[in-house]
Amino acid sequence: MAALAVPMGGILADCSLTQPGTGQAKSTLDQMKQQGYARIAIANEPPYTKVNSDGTVTGAEPDVVAAVLKMIGIPSVQGVVTPYESMIPGLNANRWDIIAAGLFMKQSRCSQIEYSEPEIVSTESFAVPAGNPKKLLTVADIKANPGVKVAVLPGGFEDGVLKSQNLSPSQVVNVPDGRSGIEAITASRADAFFLPTLSLNSLKTDGIEITSAIKDVPPTGSGAGFRKSDAALAQAYDAKLQPFKETPEYAQILAKWGFSADAVKGVTRQQLCSNSG
Ligand code: 6CS
């Protein structure tokens, strides 16, 4: 699914925000139908989200979201690249209409936005120097070694896991993106980089090893994120998403990006929103 990425802060077409003749605010759904696209927040972290060199937006979550939005009358999406920690504040400030980034569900996020049912379920890993010299396989391994440093994206799901497991801040190295996380390992500024397994596989370079799925991290799952005030839109979206998840097209989108539709079966928003943090 190709769509256009708009640089953060980019100017999107300005459309009237009120119903003609009534002065009432247009619903987000009507606004998106009128302008012909939905503004989606993405991070450009393949395979969850990807901005191609020509500016088109793809990735597992944008492709699923775009397919479902078409079913409710919104023909395309425009991506706005933003850090994970800005996605919910930006949604609630109406800088975009939907979060379609693989923003994993957990209590604090589910209390602020209305998630669809899960679209992706995945795992977490560490990138480490080849040979994993410090034998870092779990968060507990990092916690047990106060001299070990772990790189994370500030405000990301992984950062929240470290905080919920009371890791000392002195062990945390904040990095702005995936490439910087890998560079922190190669420059020996961190002993591990904590990120989803498939994202690390996309970033892997010589001298770097990706661990198997970390066993002491809660299950990570994401869906489309809507404003709480757009609950009707979220319900209309879910009404199309749930049957779509049973189709070969959905399974093909996920498989194209390395995800498994089977991993999502039976997993609910309620379960994932019970993740602490
Ligand atoms: O939900 C999050 O915050 C995490 N999601 C992805 C797809 N990558 C890293 C980020 O921390």
Residues whose N, C-alpha, C, O or C-beta is under 5 A from the ligand:
A	BS01	6CS	Y48 Y84 A101 G102 L103 F104 L153 G155 G156 F157 E158
